[in-house]
């Protein structure tokens, strides 16, 4: 029971250390305060080992821990124990519950600060069982380098912290290196500590390669790759059961080395969002924890963070709306228009009058029209739906036939640079020579009005640019099909 509580305490201390050092606000303006925070974490780990060994001088790291706590809180800084509870909800992909959050914070605080005091008092009343084997240097931290158990634990924790920072950086090569090296190094240390031969390190390294490259796949393929990776890690860790007959050690080492540590290395939880795969290991500029994902069937892209999906893969591309990336507004581009996404607040907004549903339906009609009318390379088509009573543009599609249908790059310059535009319903305007960057085209413009169910009059402007002069009936047929959407 005592050993189990000690292992649980080390697990809580490890989670606290990783959560605190990985927090967005862990890097204080003053390096001195960051050092104080680091010493606070180390003193709590030191207290755990001295209490477990029932040392008389356990009061020294205990006093150091309490003093550093008061110093940190007294300077208005957070001791970061709440970071553990805040990460549980996104990791488990469940909604935030304030009651559970507060309860977990209280439980963690009690365990980290109150329980050691209770254990120390209990040990004091059992003076016959206390040891006095520590020197003052040992009690102040040297024991973490001299005690075999403490040395092994600190080595594993340092590997985990290095892996954490590799994952936070999200640089592909560094993450791959950490994903392979951290689990194999940790397994080697565990084998050395428990006296188990290190014979299958290459199997674990191979499983970590499968784990890392599973990120770019989706669906059953990624599930299969993760399953194979974990089975290989479990096979390697089964050596603890065969040599030591320790099933608990084999189980938890499989979970730690096969799932937790590699997930820390790649910087995200890939056991979520199985329907999409990561795109080329790129992260969003200025936001390394947010990266691109792709729907493998449609080729459309979206965004996800370390824990789950942010933007569904329904868009063609993304671009920052302003030169200052830290403002965090992205243009989510699709079918010739965009909506704005506020990364920091997870909100959408639009700075135009485009009816997105109407635009999407017109794009489907345009794609069908381009295929049926045998448009050639660089032939262009522009459709603009306006509401004259309010001077609003409800849809504006600018399509280019170049093998596949491409939509214009959102430039404010005229897409088809002609002055010959129809300005009366039913009228046409032609231009026999319009100069583009790479070619010349003949254009035809057609205007039609359509009245919606709410009696609003819409104008549909269709402009075609082709090698040969477009026919009126082609433009009229396209305008008529679009007008059906408005009625």
Residue pairs with C-beta under 8 A, 6 or more apart in sequence:
2 52
6 48
6 52
9 48
9 111
9 115
10 45
10 48
10 153
12 108
12 111
12 112
13 41
13 44
13 45
13 48
13 112
14 157
14 160
15 84
16 41
16 44
16 80
16 81
16 83
16 84
16 108
16 112
17 41
17 45
17 157
17 161
18 160
18 161
18 164
18 264
19 80
19 83
19 84
19 87
20 26
20 37
20 41
20 79
20 80
20 81
20 83
21 38
21 41
21 161
21 164
22 83
22 164
22 165
22 168
23 80
23 83
25 78
26 34
26 37
26 80
27 34
28 34
28 37
28 77
33 72
33 75
33 77
36 68
36 71
36 72
37 72
37 77
37 79
37 80
39 64
39 68
40 65
40 68
40 69
40 72
40 79
42 141
42 144
43 61
43 64
43 65
43 68
44 65
44 112
44 116
45 144
45 153
45 154
45 157
46 61
46 64
46 65
46 141
46 143
46 144
47 58
47 61
47 62
47 65
47 116
48 116
49 143
49 144
49 147
49 149
49 150
50 57
50 58
50 60
50 61
50 134
50 139
50 143
51 58
51 116
51 119
51 120
51 123
53 131
53 133
53 147
54 123
54 129
54 130
54 131
55 130
55 131
55 132
55 133
55 134
55 139
56 130
56 131
56 132
56 134
57 132
57 134
57 136
57 138
57 139
58 120
58 123
58 139
59 120
60 136
60 139
60 140
61 139
61 140
61 141
62 116
62 117
62 120
64 140
65 116
69 79
69 113
72 79
73 79
81 105
81 108
81 109
81 112
82 105
82 108
84 104
84 108
85 100
85 101
85 104
85 105
85 108
86 101
88 104
89 95
89 96
89 97
89 101
90 306
90 307
90 308
91 269
91 307
93 272
93 307
93 308
123 129
123 130
124 130
134 143
135 142
138 146
143 150
144 150
144 151
144 154
145 151
145 154
148 193
149 193
152 189
152 190
152 192
152 193
155 189
156 186
156 189
156 190
159 182
159 185
159 186
159 189
160 182
160 186
160 261
160 264
162 178
162 182
163 178
163 182
163 261
163 264
163 265
164 264
166 174
166 175
166 177
166 178
166 182
166 265
166 267
167 175
167 178
167 263
167 264
167 265
167 266
167 267
167 268
168 267
168 288
168 289
169 175
169 267
169 288
170 267
170 283
170 288
170 289
170 291
171 288
172 281
175 212
175 265
175 266
175 267
175 281
176 212
178 265
179 208
179 209
179 211
179 212
179 262
179 265
179 266
180 205
180 208
180 209
180 212
182 261
182 262
182 264
182 265
183 204
183 205
183 208
183 233
183 257
183 258
183 261
183 262
184 201
184 204
184 205
184 208
186 256
186 257
186 261
187 198
187 201
187 204
187 236
187 237
187 253
187 257
188 198
188 201
190 196
190 240
190 253
191 197
191 198
191 239
192 198
194 240
194 243
194 244
194 246
194 249
195 243
196 239
196 240
196 243
196 244
197 239
197 243
199 239
200 235
200 236
200 239
201 236
203 232
203 235
203 236
204 232
204 233
204 236
204 257
206 232
207 228
207 229
207 230
207 232
207 233
207 236
207 258
208 229
208 262
210 225
210 228
210 229
210 232
211 225
211 226
211 229
211 258
211 262
211 266
212 262
212 265
212 266
213 225
214 222
214 225
214 226
214 229
214 270
215 222
215 266
215 268
215 270
215 277
215 278
215 281
216 277
216 278
216 279
216 280
216 281
217 225
217 277
217 296
218 274
218 275
218 276
218 277
218 295
218 296
219 274
219 275
219 296
222 270
222 274
222 277
223 274
226 270
226 271
229 258
229 262
230 254
230 258
230 259
232 258
233 254
233 257
233 258
234 250
234 254
234 258
236 257
237 250
237 253
237 254
237 257
237 258
238 250
238 254
239 250
240 246
240 249
240 250
240 253
241 247
241 249
241 250
259 271
263 269
263 270
263 271
267 288
267 289
267 306
268 289
268 291
268 304
268 305
268 306
268 307
269 306
269 307
269 308
270 278
272 307
272 308
272 309
273 293
273 304
273 308
273 309
275 295
276 293
276 294
276 295
276 296
276 302
276 304
276 309
276 313
277 293
277 294
277 296
278 291
278 292
278 293
278 294
279 291
279 292
279 293
279 294
279 301
280 292
281 291
282 291
282 292
283 289
283 290
283 291
284 290
284 291
284 292
284 303
284 318
284 330
284 343
285 320
285 325
286 325
286 326
286 328
287 325
287 328
287 343
289 305
289 306
290 303
290 304
290 305
290 310
290 343
291 303
291 304
292 301
292 302
292 303
292 318
293 301
293 302
293 303
293 304
293 309
293 313
294 300
294 301
294 302
294 313
295 301
295 302
295 313
298 313
300 313
300 314
300 315
300 316
300 334
301 313
301 315
301 316
301 317
301 318
302 309
302 310
302 311
302 312
302 313
302 314
302 315
303 309
303 310
303 311
303 318
303 330
303 341
304 310
304 311
310 343
310 346
311 332
311 341
314 334
315 332
315 333
315 334
316 333
316 334
316 335
316 407
317 333
318 330
318 331
318 332
318 333
319 330
319 331
319 333
319 338
320 329
320 330
320 331
321 327
321 329
321 330
321 331
321 340
322 329
328 342
328 343
328 344
329 340
329 341
329 342
329 343
330 340
330 341
330 343
331 338
331 339
331 340
331 410
332 338
332 339
332 340
332 341
332 348
333 410
334 360
335 359
335 360
335 363
335 397
335 407
336 359
336 363
336 396
336 397
336 398
336 399
336 407
336 408
336 410
337 352
337 354
337 356
337 359
337 396
337 410
338 410
339 348
339 349
339 350
339 356
340 348
340 349
340 350
340 351
341 347
341 348
342 348
342 349
350 356
352 393
353 392
353 393
353 394
354 393
354 394
354 395
354 396
355 394
355 395
358 385
358 394
358 395
358 485
358 486
359 395
359 396
359 397
361 485
362 383
362 385
362 395
362 397
362 482
362 485
363 397
363 399
363 407
365 478
365 481
365 482
365 485
366 381
366 383
366 397
366 399
366 405
366 478
367 399
367 405
369 381
369 478
369 481
370 379
370 381
370 399
370 401
370 405
373 474
375 381
375 401
375 466
376 401
376 466
376 467
377 401
377 402
377 403
378 400
378 401
378 402
378 436
378 438
378 439
378 441
379 400
379 401
379 441
379 465
379 466
379 467
380 398
380 399
380 400
380 401
380 415
380 416
380 441
380 464
380 465
380 466
381 397
381 398
381 399
381 401
381 462
381 463
381 464
381 465
381 478
382 396
382 397
382 398
382 399
382 415
382 416
382 461
382 462
382 463
382 464
382 465
383 395
383 396
383 397
383 460
383 461
383 462
383 463
383 478
383 482
384 393
384 395
384 396
384 397
384 460
384 461
384 463
385 393
385 394
385 395
385 396
385 458
385 459
385 460
385 461
385 482
385 486
386 392
386 393
386 394
386 458
386 459
386 461
387 394
387 456
387 457
387 458
387 459
388 457
388 459
389 456
389 457
394 458
397 407
398 407
398 408
398 415
399 405
399 406
399 407
399 408
400 406
400 407
400 408
408 415
416 434
416 441
416 443
416 463
416 465
417 434
417 435
417 436
418 431
418 434
418 443
418 445
418 463
418 465
419 431
420 429
420 430
420 431
420 443
420 445
421 429
421 445
421 447
421 461
421 463
422 428
422 429
422 445
422 446
422 447
422 461
423 429
423 447
424 447
425 447
425 448
425 449
425 459
426 447
426 448
427 446
427 447
428 444
428 445
428 446
428 472
428 475
429 444
429 445
430 442
430 443
430 444
430 445
430 469
431 442
431 443
431 444
432 442
432 469
433 440
433 442
434 440
434 441
434 442
434 443
434 465
436 465
441 465
441 466
441 467
442 465
442 466
442 467
442 468
442 469
442 470
443 463
443 464
443 465
443 470
444 463
444 464
444 469
444 470
444 471
444 472
444 475
445 461
445 462
445 463
445 464
445 475
446 461
446 462
446 463
446 472
446 475
446 476
446 479
447 459
447 460
447 461
447 462
447 479
448 459
448 460
448 462
448 476
448 479
448 480
448 483
449 457
449 458
449 459
449 460
450 457
450 458
450 460
450 482
450 483
450 486
450 487
451 457
451 458
451 486
451 487
452 458
452 486
452 487
453 487
458 483
458 486
460 479
460 482
460 483
460 486
462 475
462 478
462 479
462 482
464 470
464 474
464 475
